[in-house]
Amino acid sequence: MIKKFEDLGVWQEARELCKEIFSQISEGSFSKDFALVNQINRSSGSVMDNIAEGFGRSGNKEFIQYLSISKASCTEVKSQLYRALDRNYLKKEKAEELNAKTQSLINQLGGFIHYLKQSEYKGSKFKDTDLVYFPNHESRIANPKS
C-alpha cells in the first residue's frame, strides 16, 4: 500500500535517473559546461521533486498537475541529453541508455496520469477515515481505533 511518496515506483525510478544524471555531469568536460550542467541537474531533480510535491497535495487534480510538470521536466532532460551527446560529453551508448530510461519514465508518468484521471478515488483530503465526528460537537478528534 502506498503511504508516502517514497513508496511510488515512479518516484524511485526518477530518483535513480537523477542520480545517474548527476554522476555523468560531475565528470570530464561535461562538468565544465556550467549552463548545461545546471539546467540538466535542475530538470532531473524537478522530475522527482514534482512527483513528491504532487503526492503531498492529497488530491487527484493537483497530483495530476504536478505529475504533468514532472513529465514535462523528464522530456526536458531527454532533450538536454541530446545536447550533451552533440557536444561529445556523453558516449553514444550512454546517451542511448539514459534516453531509454528517460522515455520509460515519461511513459510511466503518462500511464499514472491516465490511471488517476480514471480513478473514482479523488485523494486523501476527501476521505477523513482517521477522524470521528461527534454530532453534538463542532470539533473532531483522532479516532482512538486507528
Long-range contacts (C-beta under 8 A, 24 or more apart in sequence): 4-55, 5-51, 5-52, 5-55, 5-56, 8-51, 8-55, 9-108, 10-51, 10-105, 10-108, 10-109, 10-112, 11-48, 11-51, 11-52, 11-55, 13-101, 13-104, 13-105, 13-108, 14-47, 14-48, 14-51, 14-70, 14-74, 14-105, 15-48, 16-101, 17-44, 17-47, 17-48, 17-74, 17-77, 17-98, 17-101, 17-102, 17-105, 18-44, 18-45, 18-47, 18-48, 20-98, 20-101, 21-77, 21-98, 24-84, 24-89, 24-90, 24-94, 24-98, 28-89, 29-88, 29-89, 30-84, 30-89, 30-90, 33-87, 33-89, 36-80, 36-83, 36-84, 36-87, 36-89, 39-80, 40-77, 40-80, 40-81, 40-84, 43-73, 43-76, 43-77, 43-80, 44-73, 44-77, 46-70, 46-73, 47-73, 47-74, 47-77, 47-105, 51-109, 57-123, 58-123, 58-124, 58-125, 59-122, 59-123, 59-125, 59-126, 60-116, 60-117, 60-119, 60-121, 60-122, 60-123, 61-122, 62-123, 63-116, 63-123, 64-113, 64-116, 64-117, 67-109, 67-112, 67-113, 67-116, 68-113, 70-109, 71-106, 71-109, 71-110, 71-113, 74-102, 74-105, 74-106, 74-109, 75-106, 77-102, 78-102, 78-103, 78-106
